Amino acid sequence: MSIVNRRKVMTSVYFEPGQYAALSNLTEQTRVPMAVYIRDGIELVLAKARQIGMLPPTGIPVQEAADAVKIMQDGGELSCNCGMPEGPHYHMDKNKA
């Protein structure tokens, strides 16, 4: 992975042949760069992960998010009896946990 500029990071993506053909066709028809569709798809996956509690919500302080990730990586749990599905999740309001 290398930094392209301050806003984007360059990486490699491997597709199934059918995925690549479909995305190439869409790009050709719409004139929207393939990278835009890939970034949009990543945002959809991240939004879903936040929705089900696998990632902290956006807008929280960076250090709080880093602390939450470290706890989960160390095998700790951020889950509680708040009614969220079982498994690790994060609360912005620490008093809820």
C-alpha positions as CSV (number, residue, x, y, z in Angstrom):
1,M,0.0,0.0,0.0
2,S,1.4,3.4,-0.9
3,I,0.1,6.9,-0.3
4,V,-0.9,8.7,-3.5
5,N,-1.8,12.0,-1.9
6,R,-3.0,13.2,1.4
7,R,-6.6,12.0,0.7
8,K,-6.2,8.6,-1.0
9,V,-4.2,5.5,-0.5
10,M,-3.3,3.3,-3.4
11,T,-3.8,-0.5,-3.1
12,S,-4.4,-3.5,-5.4
13,V,-7.8,-5.1,-5.8
14,Y,-8.3,-8.6,-7.3
15,F,-11.7,-9.4,-8.9
16,E,-13.4,-12.4,-10.2
17,P,-13.4,-12.3,-14.0
18,G,-17.2,-11.7,-14.1
19,Q,-17.0,-8.9,-11.6
20,Y,-14.3,-7.2,-13.6
21,A,-16.2,-7.5,-16.8
22,A,-19.5,-6.2,-15.3
23,L,-17.7,-3.3,-13.6
24,S,-15.7,-2.5,-16.8
25,N,-19.0,-2.5,-18.8
26,L,-20.7,-0.2,-16.2
27,T,-17.7,2.2,-16.3
28,E,-17.8,2.3,-20.1
29,Q,-21.5,3.0,-20.2
30,T,-21.5,5.6,-17.5
31,R,-18.1,7.2,-17.9
32,V,-17.7,7.0,-14.1
33,P,-14.2,5.8,-13.1
34,M,-14.0,2.2,-11.7
35,A,-12.3,3.6,-8.6
36,V,-15.4,5.6,-7.8
37,Y,-17.6,2.5,-7.8
38,I,-15.1,0.6,-5.7
39,R,-14.9,3.4,-3.1
40,D,-18.7,3.6,-3.0
41,G,-18.9,-0.2,-2.5
42,I,-16.4,0.0,0.3
43,E,-18.5,2.7,2.0
44,L,-21.6,0.5,1.8
45,V,-19.8,-2.4,3.5
46,L,-18.4,-0.1,6.2
47,A,-21.9,1.5,6.8
48,K,-23.3,-2.0,7.2
49,A,-20.6,-3.0,9.6
50,R,-21.3,0.2,11.7
51,Q,-25.0,-0.6,11.6
52,I,-24.5,-4.0,13.1
53,G,-21.9,-2.9,15.6
54,M,-18.8,-4.3,14.1
55,L,-17.2,-0.9,13.8
56,P,-17.5,2.2,15.9
57,P,-19.8,4.9,14.5
58,T,-18.3,7.7,12.5
59,G,-17.8,11.0,14.2
60,I,-16.4,9.6,17.4
61,P,-13.0,10.8,18.6
62,V,-10.2,8.9,16.9
63,Q,-8.6,7.8,20.2
64,E,-11.9,6.3,21.4
65,A,-12.2,4.4,18.2
66,A,-8.6,3.2,18.5
67,D,-9.2,2.1,22.1
68,A,-12.3,0.1,21.1
69,V,-10.5,-1.6,18.3
70,K,-7.6,-2.5,20.7
71,I,-9.9,-4.0,23.2
72,M,-11.5,-6.2,20.6
73,Q,-8.1,-7.2,19.1
74,D,-6.9,-8.2,22.6
75,G,-9.9,-10.5,23.0
76,G,-11.9,-8.2,25.2
77,E,-15.6,-7.5,24.7
78,L,-17.4,-4.2,24.2
79,S,-20.8,-5.9,24.3
80,C,-23.3,-5.4,27.1
81,N,-27.0,-5.9,27.8
82,C,-28.2,-2.9,25.7
83,G,-30.3,-5.0,23.3
84,M,-27.8,-5.0,20.4
85,P,-27.1,-8.3,18.8
86,E,-24.6,-10.5,20.6
87,G,-21.0,-9.9,19.9
88,P,-18.6,-6.9,20.1
89,H,-20.1,-3.5,19.7
90,Y,-19.4,0.1,20.7
91,H,-21.2,2.8,22.6
92,M,-20.5,6.4,22.2
93,D,-22.1,7.0,25.6
94,K,-20.0,4.9,28.0
95,N,-22.7,5.1,30.6
96,K,-24.9,2.8,28.5
97,A,-22.5,-0.1,28.5
